[in-house]
């Protein structure tokens, strides 16, 4: 049963790793791997000395941390809130409405966000004007100060429901006798939440937190590229350019394959290091870890 999955992993995950070698070459598609000259760490040095390096790192780390501290807890909070809802119909309705956006591609979601925030007929501008909060329509996607908020908000809206499913499943597995014993002892709903529910699902939260820390340099690609009009919105570039979009812009658009591979490999090495450190800390602090 697992053989097809193993074959797919080998074909799509391990064989492409052969391309990492281009980071250490002046790769030319005409010459191929064996004909291109080896240059050692030349492209890594060029990436570290690039004028935009620190700006890219700042954007990548800040966006990732915002996702870690704001977007990551959002599904947990939603799951805990839904667990307290006693009306089954309302609970299922909220679950359905909240997880449906997960199945919508970022192409549609970004178009939806751009339409909502447009100057001419955007619902956000119309609503804020009617409430008297703003006098003139605001071009939200042309002001860098708003971009991180828009990016994180749209990501939460898209994934909060689907993420909550995992935590709801974990909550369902909590022994109901623990709640009954707590009720006999006079514990209220908040005390049960703090003393039973959250500690019971803590191992699941820690596992997902470790994985999230391992993705610390994956600030996002599709959503950023689409919300910035495929990188053409140069006004947002100082706050929107991350390692992934930089690799795409430099590697694909400018045909600098070796340089882009070096930047991507740097991100991968840092991510693996963060994953190992997070797993080690989790293992030291408790019993939950990936390995």
N, C-alpha and C positions, 0 to 999 in steps of 0.2 A: 504493500500500500504506500510505503514511503519512498519507494524507488523513483517514481516520476518526480516527486518533490525534490529529491536529492539531485536528480539529473538537471532539473530546472535551475537549482541553486548553482550547480557547477557551471552550467552554460551561461547564465545571466549574471552571476556574482563573482565567480572565480576566474573564468577564462578572460573576461574583460580587464582583470587586474594586470594582465600582460601590458596594457597600455600605460601603466605607471612608468615604465622605462623611458617613455618620451620626455619625462621631466628631467632626465639626466642627459638628454641629447639635444642637438639642434635638429629636431625632427623635420624631415621633408617627406611628404607623401609620395613623391616620385622615387625617392631612394629607399623608403621603407625603414623598418627597425634595424636591419643589418647593414644598410648602406649609410645611415645617418651617423654623424660624428658624435662621440661622447664628450660632454663638456662638464661633467661633475655637478657641482652645486651652483653653477652659473645662474640659472633661472631663479633659484631660491634667493640668491643674493640680490638679484634685480628686483624681485618682489618685495623683499624686506626694505630695500632702499628706494622703492617707488614713492613719489611725493604723496600719493593718495593712500599709502599703506595704513597709517594710523587712523585716518578717517574711516577707512573700510573696517578696521578692527573695532573702532569705537561703535560704529553703527551695528555691526554684527553682534557684539557683546551686549550692547544696551537693549536691542530688540529681543535677543534671546533671554536676557534677564527679565524683561517685562513679561515675556511669555511664561517664564518660570514662576514669577511671583504673582501674576495676575491671571493669566489664562490657565495655568495648571490647577490652581485651587477651585476654579469656577465649576467644573463638573462635579467635584466632591461636594461643594456647597449645594448644588442643584439636587444631587442624589439624596443628601441628608434632608433637604426640605421636602422632596417628594415622598420620602419615607414617612414623614409626619402627616401627610395628607391622607385622610380616611375615606374621602369620596373616590371610589374606584374609577368612575367615569372621568372625573376631572383629572385624576392622576394619569390615566392612559392618554387623555387628550393632550396634556402638557408634554408627556413623553414623546408622543407622535410628532407634535409640532416642533419640538426642540431637536429631535434627531434627524428629521427629514433634510435639513440643509447639508448634512454630511454627504449626501448622495448627489449633491449638485456640484458641478465642476467649478473651479476657481474662475474660469472664463465667464460663466453666468453670474457668479457671486460678485466678481469685480464690476461687471456691467451694471448689476443691480445697485452696487454701492455708488458707482459713478453717477448713475441716474438719480439716486436719492440726493446726492450732494451737488448736483449741477446748479449753475447760477440761474438759468432761464426758467426751468420748471421743476427744480428739485424740491421734494416734499419737506426736507429739513429746513431749507431757507424759507419756504412758504409758512411752515408752522412757527418758526422762530419770529418771523415778521408779524404774524397774527397775534402772537403772545407779547409782542412789543420788546422782545429781547434784543433784536437787531433792527436797524433802520434800513440797511441796504443788503441785498444778497451777498453772501460771502463765497468766494471761490476757494472752497475748502482744500481742494487738491492742488492748489498753487501756493499754499502757505506751508513752509516746512515745519513750523511749530505744531501743526495739527496731524502730520502724517503718521507718527508713531501711534497716536491715539486711534486714528481711523484703522490702521493696520491691525492693532491688537483687538479692537472692538469687533471688526469683521471676522477675525479668526475665532473669537469666542463664540459669536453667533453661529458660525458654521459648525463648530465641533463640540460645543458644550453638551448637547443632547446625547450624541453618540458616546462621548466619554463617560457620561453619567450612567450609561447602561452597565458598564463594568462594575462601578461602585454599588449600584443598586443590587446587582447579582451577589456581590460580596455581603451586602447588608442582609439579603434574604437568607444567607447561610448562617447568620448568627443564631445561636441556640435560643429559642423563645423562652425556655425555662429561666434564663438569666433575667429577662425582662419581668417575668412573673415574680421571681425572688426579689427583685428590686422594688416592685410594686408593693409587696408585702412589707418591705422595710420602709415604705413611705416615700420612695424616690419619685420625683416628678418627671415630666418628659425631658426637660433640659438635663437633669441629672443622669437619666438613662442615656441620653445622647452623648454626654461627656464621658461617662464612666463605662459604658458598655459598647455603644455603636462605634464610636471613633476608635477606641483601642482594638476592637475586633477587626476592623478593616485596615488597621495601620500597616500590616505586612503588604497588602495590595498597594496601598499608597506609596510605601517605601520603594517597592519594585518599580512602579511607574516613575517615581521621582528619580531613581538611579538612571533609568533609560532617558529621562528628560535631560538630566545633567550631561549624559553622554552626547546629547544632541545640542550642546550649548552653543556650538558655532553654526548650527543649522538654523539661521534666523528666518529662513523662508526664501523661496525662489519664485514660484508661480505667482503668488499673491502680490509680491513686490513688483515683479516685472509687469504684471497686468495693470496694477493701480498706478504705475508710472508711465503708462502707455508704451510698454515694451522698452522702457529706459529712455524714451524720447523726451520725457518731461525733465529737462535739465535743471529746473528750479528745485526739484525734489532730490536731485542726485546727492547733494551733500549729506542728507539724512537717510537716503534710501539705498545707497550703494552698499551692498554686503559682499562677502567673499563669493557667494554663489552667483550673484548678478554680475560681479566683476569678472569672474571666470568665463561666464557666457559672453559678456561684451568683448573681452579681450581675446578669448580663445576662438569663438565662433565668428564674430563680426570682423575681427582684425586678423584672423588666421594665425595667431601666435599660439600654436598648439602646445609646445613645450612649456612656455611660460604659464599658460592657463593650467596645465596639468600639475606644475610645481605648486601653484597657489592652492589647487584643490587637494593635493597630497598633504600640504601643510595643515589644512583644515581637518583632514581625516586623522592625521597623527595626533593632533591636539584633542580631537573628540575621543579617540580611543584612550588617551591618557586620562581625560576627565572621567570617562566611564569606569576605568580601573580604580581611580582615587575615590570616586563616589561609592563604588561597591565595597571598597576596603573600609571606608568610614562607617557605612551602614552595618557591615559585619561586626565592627568593633563596638558600635552603639547598641546593637540588638541582634536578633536571630534571623533577620530578613536580609537576603542578598541574592544576587543573580547566580553566584557560584561560590 
